[in-house]
Amino acid sequence: MLPKYGGLIVTPHAAASVHRSLVVALAARYKLPAVYPFRYHATGGGLISYGPDLVDQFRLAAGYVDRILKGEKPADLPVQAPTKYEMVINLKTAKALGLNVPNALIGRADEVIE
């Protein structure tokens, strides 16, 4: 039997991404609210995703490629952490779990799935 209160935090990992449909389905089956690292989890039925904006990450990577092609040494380039994060909330999943998402959280989301 599952505990009355609980939740799931899915960390960024290749296995969680490859098996994302299974992870989302199991969280739904066991009525576990879950937070995922990437938007495709929430658009695929997960409750909430919060993590780096992958499009922005690729844009930054393209800037690095440009600098390398112009002659800079890769070892001389600084390591950069993500600067843009995004939050997606799936209200359909919240309703299925019997959760009320506060309006303040909805207002801060980059995307809300009805």
Buried (B, 14 or more C-beta within 10 A) or exposed (E): EEEEEEEBEBEEEEEBBEEBEEBBBEBBEEEBBBBBBBBBBBEBBBBBBBBBBBEBBEEBEEEBEEBEEEEEEEEEEEEEEEEEEBBBBBBEBBEEBEEEBEEEEEEEBBEBBE
